[in-house]
């Protein structure tokens, strides 16, 4: 970050907001998902599905205090149609 971070005064109830000339925040996520299938009555294990692995990266940018944009490799969800 290039600018002033948000601060809180200790003696006076005064706070300054973050003033970012340039700021970049990057977030990464990772998931490994599989299902275990079992019988309801007996609780007997039947099988596991193959693991599905996914990852995502999202970067948030701020320039000159109020210009914001986002860059991500996440796909948009499919549209939901209500009939």
N, C-alpha and C positions, 0 to 999 in steps of 0.2 A: 504494500500500500504506500502510496505517495500522498501525503496530506496530514491532517490532524485526526487522531482517533477521538471517539466520544469520551468525554471526561465528566466526572461528578465532583463538585467541590465538597470538602469535608466540613468546613465551618459554616458555609452559606448554602442555602438550598438552590444552587445554580448549577445547571448542567449545560454542556455544550454538545451539539450534535456532531456526528462524524462529518468531516469536510474532506472528502476524498478527491484529489485531482486525478488519481488513477488507482484503481483497486481491482484485484482479481482474486476470486475465491473459487477453488476447484474442489469438487466433491466426487468421490468414486464409490461405486457400489458393486457388490459381488454376491451372487446367490447360487446355491446348489440345492436343487429340489428333487425329491423323489417321494413316491407314495408306498406305504406298506399296506397290503391288502390282507384282511383277516375276516373270518366268519364272525357274524354278530353273536350268535347263540353261544358258541363254544369259545370264542376268542382265539381259535386256532389260526396261526399264521399261514397264509397261502403263498404269497410272493411279494417281491418288491419290483417296482418299475425301474427302468434305467434312469440314472440321474440326468437331470437337465441343468446345464450350467449357463449362467448369463452374467454379464457385467455391463456397467454403464458409467459414463463420465459426463459430468455437467460442470461448466465453467460460467460463473457470473462475473460480468465486467461492469465497472462504474467509471465514468470519465466526467470531469468538471461538475462534480456534486450530484447531478440529476440525470445524466444520460446513462441509461442502463440497457444492457442486452445480455442474452443468454446463448450459449453454444453447448449443444449436447449431441451425443450419438444415440439417444433414446428414440425409438420409433413411436409415432403417434398411435394411440389406440384406434381400433376400427370404429366407425360410427355405429351408434346404437339406434335402431329404428323401433319406434313404438307403434304397433298396429292397433 
